[in-house]
Amino acid sequence: PLGIAKELKYALRSGWIVIGAGLLTVVDIGSLRANSEFDWMYIASLGTFVFFSLQTVMPILKTYAGTKTSKDDITLRDVLDKNKNNLKMVYCNYLASEWSVENIYFYDGAKQYRAAHPHLSPEKAREVAQELLDTFILAGSMLEINLSSASRRAICEAVASSEANGVAPPADLFEEARDTVRVLMEDDSFPRFKRSSLFRDSNVKSQASSFAEQSRQMSFSSTGRRNSESSLASTQKI
């Protein structure tokens, strides 16, 4: 199998070749040159041929354009924050294969810390911040992320200060580090992921799942409509 994009591309090329060949047979160029006038029968035939040819080619073109756009328009934020096409786990598996899965783990952990911060007690906020610090920030930690020494020092000092004063660490404590990790993924691993077989295969599967879901909904809708009509008919008989 060539894949849907390549198959559509070959179909388009074949369609344009057929249109070009048809134009040469519909218009009698020699007659037009000899008489120096338009033959409206030829023009009508030409218009009809072009109309029906475009009716055949344009759906293929739109399908190909939609397939191309659905791949190219997916951004890292779509995957991380919206889980578009259920790609987040696929991307996580890809990062694991590159030994850089700590980036997406930290991104999620820092995001959850920011969202939960208003609802946490100072003690719980310090506990969560310390766990993120020990897991991702400290040099030599189990899932150490790539940060500048200045960023590491600023986070460590903020956590230590909150512990000493008995207050919660700032809600935006990890935001700068999270942005750094996001940019790193956006510029490095995510473009490679979009070129990988994992991304291509998951994109085709998501399109197939979407089509199946639409078909299932249409089936349920038609079944419900038939049941309603049957109920209505039974009521009228009564």
TAUR-V595247 format. One record per residue. N is the residue number from 1. RES is the residue in one small letter. SS is DSSP state (H for helix, E for strand, L for the rest). OMEGA is omega in whole degrees, -180 to 180 (none if undefined). BURIAL is b if it has 24 or more other C-alpha atoms within 12 Angstrom, else e. Layout:
n->[N	N]
res->[RES	RES]
ss->[SS	SS]
omega->[OMEGA	OMEGA]
burial->[BURIAL	BURIAL]
This chain:
n->[1	2	3	4	5	6	7	8	9	10	11	12	13	14	15	16	17	18	19	20	21	22	23	24	25	26	27	28	29	30	31	32	33	34	35	36	37	38	39	40	41	42	43	44	45	46	47	48	49	50	51	52	53	54	55	56	57	58	59	60	61	62	63	64	65	66	67	68	69	70	71	72	73	74	75	76	77	78	79	80	81	82	83	84	85	86	87	88	89	90	91	92	93	94	95	96	97	98	99	100	101	102	103	104	105	106	107	108	109	110	111	112	113	114	115	116	117	118	119	120	121	122	123	124	125	126	127	128	129	130	131	132	133	134	135	136	137	138	139	140	141	142	143	144	145	146	147	148	149	150	151	152	153	154	155	156	157	158	159	160	161	162	163	164	165	166	167	168	169	170	171	172	173	174	175	176	177	178	179	180	181	182	183	184	185	186	187	188	189	190	191	192	193	194	195	196	197	198	199	200	201	202	203	204	205	206	207	208	209	210	211	212	213	214	215	216	217	218	219	220	221	222	223	224	225	226	227	228	229	230	231	232	233	234	235	236	237	238]
res->[p	l	g	i	a	k	e	l	k	y	a	l	r	s	g	w	i	v	i	g	a	g	l	l	t	v	v	d	i	g	s	l	r	a	n	s	e	f	d	w	m	y	i	a	s	l	g	t	f	v	f	f	s	l	q	t	v	m	p	i	l	k	t	y	a	g	t	k	t	s	k	d	d	i	t	l	r	d	v	l	d	k	n	k	n	n	l	k	m	v	y	c	n	y	l	a	s	e	w	s	v	e	n	i	y	f	y	d	g	a	k	q	y	r	a	a	h	p	h	l	s	p	e	k	a	r	e	v	a	q	e	l	l	d	t	f	i	l	a	g	s	m	l	e	i	n	l	s	s	a	s	r	r	a	i	c	e	a	v	a	s	s	e	a	n	g	v	a	p	p	a	d	l	f	e	e	a	r	d	t	v	r	v	l	m	e	d	d	s	f	p	r	f	k	r	s	s	l	f	r	d	s	n	v	k	s	q	a	s	s	f	a	e	q	s	r	q	m	s	f	s	s	t	g	r	r	n	s	e	s	s	l	a	s	t	q	k	i]
ss->[L	L	L	H	H	H	H	H	H	H	H	H	H	H	H	H	H	H	H	H	H	H	H	H	H	H	L	L	H	H	H	H	H	H	H	L	L	L	L	H	H	H	H	H	H	H	H	H	H	H	H	H	H	H	H	H	H	H	H	H	H	H	H	H	H	H	H	H	H	H	H	H	L	L	L	H	H	H	H	H	H	H	L	H	H	H	L	H	H	H	H	H	H	H	H	H	H	L	L	L	L	H	H	H	H	H	H	H	H	H	H	H	H	H	H	H	H	H	H	L	L	H	H	H	H	H	H	H	H	H	H	H	H	H	H	H	H	L	L	L	L	L	L	L	L	L	L	L	H	H	H	H	H	H	H	H	H	H	H	H	H	H	H	H	H	L	L	L	L	L	L	L	L	L	H	H	H	H	H	H	H	H	H	H	H	H	H	H	H	H	H	H	H	H	L	L	H	H	H	H	H	H	H	H	H	H	H	H	H	H	H	H	H	H	H	H	H	H	H	H	H	H	H	H	H	H	H	H	H	H	H	H	H	H	H	H	H	L]
omega->[-178	-172	-173	-178	-179	179	178	180	178	178	178	-180	179	179	180	177	179	179	180	179	179	179	-180	-179	-177	-175	177	-175	-179	180	180	180	-176	-176	-180	178	179	171	-173	176	177	-179	179	178	179	-180	179	-180	-180	-179	-177	177	179	176	179	-173	-172	177	178	180	180	179	179	180	179	178	-180	-179	-177	177	-172	-175	180	-180	178	178	176	-177	-174	-172	-177	-177	-177	-180	-180	-175	-173	179	178	178	177	178	178	178	178	178	178	-179	178	-177	180	-178	-178	176	180	179	180	-179	179	178	179	177	-180	-178	-176	-173	-178	-175	-177	171	179	-180	-179	178	178	179	-180	180	179	179	177	180	-177	-175	-170	-167	-175	178	-179	179	-172	-179	-176	177	-176	179	174	-180	179	179	179	-178	-180	180	180	-180	180	179	179	180	179	178	-179	-177	179	180	178	173	-180	179	-178	-175	-174	-174	179	178	179	177	179	180	179	179	179	178	-177	-177	-171	-171	-175	176	177	178	-179	176	-174	177	177	-179	-179	-178	-179	180	178	-180	-179	177	179	179	179	179	179	180	177	179	-180	179	178	179	178	-178	-180	178	178	180	179	178	179	180	179	179	179	179	179	180	179	179	179	none]
burial->[e	e	e	b	b	e	e	b	e	e	e	b	e	e	b	e	e	e	b	e	e	e	e	e	e	e	b	e	e	e	e	e	e	e	e	e	e	e	e	e	e	e	e	e	e	b	e	e	b	b	e	e	b	e	e	e	b	e	e	b	b	e	e	b	e	e	b	e	e	e	b	e	e	b	b	b	e	e	b	b	e	e	e	b	b	b	b	b	e	b	b	b	e	b	b	e	e	e	e	b	b	b	b	b	b	b	b	b	b	b	b	b	b	b	e	e	b	e	e	e	e	b	e	e	b	b	b	b	b	b	e	b	b	b	e	b	b	b	e	e	e	e	b	b	b	b	b	e	e	e	b	b	e	b	b	b	e	b	b	e	e	b	e	e	e	e	e	b	b	b	b	b	b	b	b	e	b	b	b	b	b	b	e	e	b	b	e	e	b	b	e	e	b	b	e	e	e	b	b	b	e	b	b	b	e	e	e	e	e	e	e	e	e	e	e	e	e	e	e	e	e	e	e	e	e	e	e	e	e	e	e	e	e	e	e	e	e	e]
